[in-house]
Every structure is written in structure tokens, then in C-alpha cells.
Amino acid sequence: MYIEPLQIRGPEIIILLIVVVVLLFGATKIPELARSLGRATGEFKKGRVDAEKELEREGSDERQKLERAAKDLGINPTGLTDQQLKEQIQKHLLK
């Protein structure tokens, strides 16, 4: 005797998930859970933006340090990548 597995697709899954959530948490807890999820999402996005700004700031600080060091050694940093600047500085220091 063959029994076909239960096939649930598309909107049926969403309806089933909503029913399970209501059964687990109760109808009164769902708005509170949604607010908490919204706050957590907002905090995550804010943290991501802050981290991106910090990385950008650190990158520009490093570039400024490289340019300052290159100028002090008599190297023109215009048009050079960070890697090229590092190589030029290293070559100059090893002379």
C-alpha cells in the first residue's frame, strides 16, 4: 500500500506557518513579536551602516597615512593605488 507524501505549496505554506505561530504564541503575543522583530531589524541595519562608515573612515585614514609617508620620502602619490604606494615606499626604504 502506497501513501503519497503531503504536498504543500506556495500560499498554503504561509497559511500553515501563520496557524502554527498563532497556536504556539497566541494571538495576543503576535503584535509584540512583530514589534520586537522590527526593532531588531532596525538595530541590525543601523549597526551595519555604522560599521560600513567606520570601515570607510579607516580606509581613508590609511590612504592619508600612505600619502603622507610617500610625500615625506619624495614619492608622488598621484595616480598610484594603495598597493603601488606601499611598494614604492618599501623600495625607497630598502635603498
C-alpha positions as CSV (number, residue, x, y, z in Angstrom):
1,M,0.0,0.0,0.0
2,Y,1.5,3.3,-1.1
3,I,0.7,6.6,0.7
4,E,1.6,9.8,-1.1
5,P,3.5,12.3,0.9
6,L,1.7,15.5,1.9
7,Q,2.4,18.2,-0.8
8,I,2.1,21.8,0.4
9,R,3.0,24.6,-2.0
10,G,3.0,28.4,-2.2
11,P,0.4,30.2,-0.2
12,E,-0.6,27.0,1.7
13,I,2.8,27.1,3.4
14,I,2.3,30.7,4.5
15,I,-1.2,29.9,5.9
16,L,0.2,26.8,7.7
17,L,3.0,28.9,9.2
18,I,0.6,31.6,10.4
19,V,-1.6,28.9,12.1
20,V,1.4,27.3,13.8
21,V,2.6,30.7,15.1
22,V,-0.8,31.6,16.4
23,L,-1.0,28.2,18.2
24,L,2.5,28.5,19.7
25,F,2.4,32.1,20.8
26,G,-1.3,33.0,21.0
27,A,-2.9,35.9,19.1
28,T,-2.1,38.5,21.8
29,K,1.7,37.9,21.6
30,I,2.0,38.2,17.8
31,P,2.0,42.1,17.7
32,E,4.6,42.1,20.4
33,L,6.7,39.7,18.5
34,A,6.4,41.7,15.3
35,R,7.5,44.9,17.1
36,S,10.5,43.1,18.6
37,L,11.4,41.8,15.2
38,G,11.1,45.3,13.7
39,R,13.3,46.8,16.4
40,A,15.9,44.1,15.9
41,T,15.9,44.6,12.2
42,G,16.3,48.3,12.7
43,E,19.2,47.9,15.1
44,F,20.9,45.4,12.7
45,K,20.6,47.9,9.8
46,K,21.9,50.7,12.0
47,G,24.8,48.6,13.1
48,R,25.6,47.6,9.5
49,V,25.6,51.3,8.4
50,D,27.8,52.3,11.3
51,A,30.3,49.5,10.5
52,E,30.4,50.5,6.9
53,K,31.1,54.1,7.8
54,E,33.8,53.1,10.2
55,L,35.5,50.9,7.6
56,E,35.3,53.7,5.0
57,R,36.8,56.1,7.5
58,E,39.6,53.7,8.4
59,G,40.4,53.2,4.7
60,S,40.6,56.9,4.0
61,D,42.8,57.3,7.2
62,E,45.2,54.6,5.9
63,R,45.3,56.3,2.4
64,Q,46.2,59.6,4.0
65,K,49.0,58.0,6.1
66,L,50.4,56.3,3.0
67,E,50.3,59.6,1.0
68,R,51.9,61.5,3.9
69,A,54.7,58.9,4.1
70,A,55.2,58.9,0.4
71,K,55.5,62.7,0.2
72,D,57.9,62.6,3.1
73,L,60.1,60.2,1.1
74,G,59.8,62.3,-2.1
75,I,57.4,60.0,-3.8
76,N,54.5,61.5,-5.8
77,P,51.3,59.5,-4.8
78,T,49.1,60.9,-7.5
79,G,47.6,58.1,-9.6
80,L,49.0,55.2,-7.5
81,T,46.9,52.6,-5.8
82,D,47.5,51.8,-2.2
83,Q,49.4,48.7,-3.1
84,Q,51.6,50.6,-5.5
85,L,52.3,53.2,-2.9
86,K,53.3,50.5,-0.4
87,E,55.7,49.0,-2.9
88,Q,57.2,52.4,-3.7
89,I,57.7,53.2,0.0
90,Q,59.2,49.8,0.6
91,K,61.6,50.1,-2.3
92,H,62.7,53.6,-1.1
93,L,63.2,52.4,2.4
94,L,65.3,49.4,1.3
95,K,67.7,51.5,-0.7
